[in-house]
């Protein structure tokens, strides 16, 4: 049985509408949000991604590691955590654009470099990311962020 969403909107239309409301955010944050929302990748799988994990020609992310309490692990919470995740062509193109932007800024875009590094080159900390996201311009939009 097909269940229609309120007002006939599909999940992708709702996702697109939500992303458009985000306004002016960095390309890094845009990509993180899209990966989180479209592929349901948790921070433990997103933040330790390295550039070697982005297989541009195949349009996939190869999840090879996870992070837990700041430590990189070659295993995940479940057997399916380490997997290959297909990404949309648009997102793959944005990811390639982001890599070029990072390269121009002098950031490490070598295969072993983190796609989303923290201040000191290590994987981002999910609690810091959530805090920074909420304290940026989003707070002015009355989003439900913790103080």
C-alpha positions as CSV (number, residue, x, y, z in Angstrom):
1,X,0.0,0.0,0.0
2,X,1.4,3.4,-1.0
3,X,1.2,6.0,1.7
4,X,1.2,9.6,0.5
5,X,2.9,12.2,2.5
6,X,1.1,15.4,3.6
7,X,0.4,17.6,0.6
8,X,1.9,14.9,-1.7
9,X,5.5,15.9,-1.1
10,X,8.2,13.2,-1.5
11,X,11.1,12.8,0.8
12,X,13.5,14.3,-1.8
13,X,11.3,17.3,-2.3
14,X,11.2,17.9,1.4
15,X,15.0,17.4,1.7
16,X,15.6,19.9,-1.1
17,X,13.2,22.4,0.6
18,X,15.0,22.0,3.9
19,X,18.4,22.5,2.3
20,X,17.3,25.6,0.5
21,X,16.2,27.2,3.8
22,X,19.7,26.8,5.2
23,X,20.9,29.9,3.4
24,X,24.5,30.9,3.3
25,X,26.6,28.1,4.7
26,X,30.1,26.9,3.7
27,X,30.5,24.3,1.0
28,X,31.9,22.0,3.7
29,X,28.8,22.3,5.9
30,X,26.5,22.0,2.8
31,X,28.1,18.7,1.9
32,X,28.1,17.4,5.4
33,X,24.4,18.2,5.7
34,X,23.6,16.6,2.4
35,X,25.5,13.5,3.2
36,X,23.9,13.3,6.6
37,X,20.3,13.9,5.3
38,X,20.4,12.0,2.0
39,X,22.6,9.0,2.9
40,X,21.9,8.8,6.7
41,X,25.6,8.7,7.5
42,X,26.2,9.3,11.2
43,X,29.0,11.6,12.4
44,X,31.0,8.6,13.4
45,X,31.2,7.6,9.7
46,X,31.2,11.1,8.1
47,X,34.0,12.8,10.1
48,X,36.8,10.2,9.6
49,X,36.3,10.1,5.8
50,X,39.6,10.6,4.0
51,X,40.0,11.8,0.4
52,X,40.8,8.3,-0.7
53,X,37.3,7.3,0.4
54,X,35.7,9.6,-2.3
55,X,35.7,7.6,-5.5
56,X,34.7,10.4,-7.9
57,X,34.5,8.3,-11.1
58,X,32.2,5.7,-9.4
59,X,30.2,8.3,-7.5
60,X,30.6,6.5,-4.2
61,X,32.0,7.0,-0.7
62,X,34.0,4.0,0.6
63,X,33.5,4.0,4.4
64,X,36.7,2.5,5.7
65,X,36.9,3.8,9.3
66,X,34.8,5.2,12.0
67,X,35.6,7.5,14.9
68,X,34.5,7.0,18.5
69,X,35.5,9.3,21.4
70,X,38.1,10.9,19.1
71,X,39.8,7.6,18.2
72,X,39.9,6.3,14.6
73,X,38.8,2.7,14.3
74,X,39.1,0.3,11.3
75,X,35.7,-1.2,12.3
76,X,32.2,0.1,12.9
77,X,29.5,-0.4,15.4
78,X,27.9,-3.0,13.1
79,X,29.1,-5.2,10.2
80,X,27.3,-2.9,7.7
81,X,29.1,0.3,9.0
82,X,32.1,-0.2,6.7
83,X,30.5,-0.2,3.3
84,X,30.4,1.6,-0.1
85,X,27.7,4.3,-0.3
86,X,26.5,5.6,-3.6
87,X,26.1,9.4,-3.9
88,X,24.2,11.5,-6.4
89,X,26.1,13.1,-9.3
90,X,25.4,16.6,-8.0
91,X,26.8,15.7,-4.6
92,X,29.9,14.1,-6.2
93,X,30.4,17.2,-8.2
94,X,30.1,19.4,-5.1
95,X,32.5,17.1,-3.3
96,X,35.1,17.5,-6.2
97,X,34.5,21.3,-6.0
98,X,35.1,21.2,-2.2
99,X,38.3,19.2,-2.7
100,X,39.6,21.9,-5.1
101,X,38.6,24.7,-2.7
102,X,40.5,22.9,0.1
103,X,43.6,22.5,-2.2
104,X,43.5,26.2,-3.0
105,X,43.4,27.0,0.7
106,X,46.5,24.8,1.3
107,X,44.7,22.1,3.2
108,X,45.7,18.4,2.9
109,X,43.9,16.9,0.0
110,X,46.2,13.9,-0.3
111,X,44.6,10.4,-0.2
112,X,45.3,10.2,3.6
113,X,44.0,13.7,4.3
114,X,40.6,14.0,6.1
115,X,37.8,15.4,4.0
116,X,36.4,17.2,7.1
117,X,39.4,17.9,9.4
118,X,39.2,19.6,12.7
119,X,41.4,22.6,13.6
120,X,44.5,20.4,14.1
121,X,44.0,18.1,11.1
122,X,42.3,15.3,13.1
123,X,38.7,14.2,12.4
124,X,36.1,16.8,13.4
125,X,34.4,16.3,16.8
126,X,30.7,15.9,16.4
127,X,29.9,17.9,19.5
128,X,32.0,20.8,18.3
129,X,30.4,20.6,14.9
130,X,26.9,20.7,16.3
131,X,27.9,23.6,18.6
132,X,29.4,25.6,15.8
133,X,26.4,25.0,13.5
134,X,24.0,26.2,16.1
135,X,26.0,29.3,17.1
136,X,26.4,30.5,13.5
137,X,23.7,32.3,11.5
138,X,21.3,29.5,12.2
139,X,20.6,30.8,15.8
140,X,19.2,34.0,14.2
141,X,16.6,31.8,12.4
142,X,15.1,30.5,15.7
143,X,16.3,27.0,15.2
144,X,16.1,24.7,18.1
145,X,19.8,24.8,19.2
146,X,21.2,24.4,22.6
147,X,22.8,27.4,24.3
